[in-house]
Amino acid sequence: MGDLIGPRLYSCYNCRNHVALHDDIVSKEFQSQKGRAYLFSHAVNVFTGRKEDRQLMTGMHTVADINCMDCKQVLGWMYVKAYEDSQKYKEGKVVLEKYKIIRDNW
């Protein structure tokens, strides 16, 4: 019998808590202040911080930091509201900074 291969996961870099599935990546073309980031349709085992307006590269957005449920590290942010019509597709989606997540089960 062959080896069973589960889903490819991303985990918190600090505590290895599973936070996202590779299949849920919407885009790998995002940028954070410290480098590349991935846009996911959703994340798991995380909680959101307080909502705030931020001027990002693509305009003004209401965002909330995304924190690891286990170790509380900030891993990225969630788009709560986009003010420009061309950016509305981001609402409800999560950006995880590449340097704050690790590949797991690859």
N, C-alpha and C positions, 0 to 999 in steps of 0.2 A: 504494500500500500504506500502511495506517495505521501510526502509531507504535506500537511494542511497549512496553507498560508493565509493568515488573517489580513485584515485591512491595514494599509500603511497609515501610521499615526504620526502626529506631532505631539510632543510633550514639553512641559515646562523645563527650561534649561536648568533650573535650580533644584527642583524636587522630583522631576520626571513624571509628574501628574499628567495624564492624557488630557489634551485640550482641544484637539481637532483631528479630523480625518483628511487625508490627502485628497480624496474624492470630492471634498467640499470646497476646494480652492476655486475661486472665481477668476482671480488674476494674480500673476506673480510680478506684475509691472508697477507695484506701489513703492513709494519711497518714504522713509521716516527721517527724522533728523540725524539718525546714526546709521543709515544705510537702507538696504532693501527690506521690503515687507511684503506680505501676502494678504490678499483680500479673500476671506472665507465667507461662505453663506451663513455659517453659524459656528459657534464654539461650545464646548462642554466643560464642566468642572471649573467654571470661572464665575466671577461676579462682577457687576459693573459699579463704578464709582459714581460720583456726582456728575450730573450733566453740566456742560459749559460750552459756550460759544468759542470757537477757535478759528483763526484765519489760517487756513492750510493752503498748500500750493494750488489747489483747484477752487479756492474761494472760501467763503464763510460757511461753517458747518456747526451744528450742535453735536457734540461728541461726549462720550463717557469712557473713562479708562476701563480697560479689561484687566482684571486681577486673577491670578491663580487661586483657586479655592483652598488649596492646601497651604502654600507658603506665603500667599498674599503679594507676591511680586507682580508689578505692572508688566504685562506682556504686550500691550497694544491698546487699541481703542475701538469703540463701536460707533458707527455713524447713526445718530438718532434722527437728525434732520439735515437735509441739504436745502439751501436757499435758492439754488439755481436749478432750473428744470433739467439741464443736461447732467446733473449730478444726483438726481433722485434715485437712480438705481442702487446707490450705496446705502440708502436708508435701511437700518436693521442688520447690516452686514458688519463683519468684524475684521479689523486689520491686526495681524500679529507680526511683530518685528522679527525678522529672520534670526537675528543674533540672540533672541530670547526664547527660541524654541529649538528643539532637537528632533531629528527623525528617529522614529521608534518602529520596530517590527518591519524593517526593510530588508 
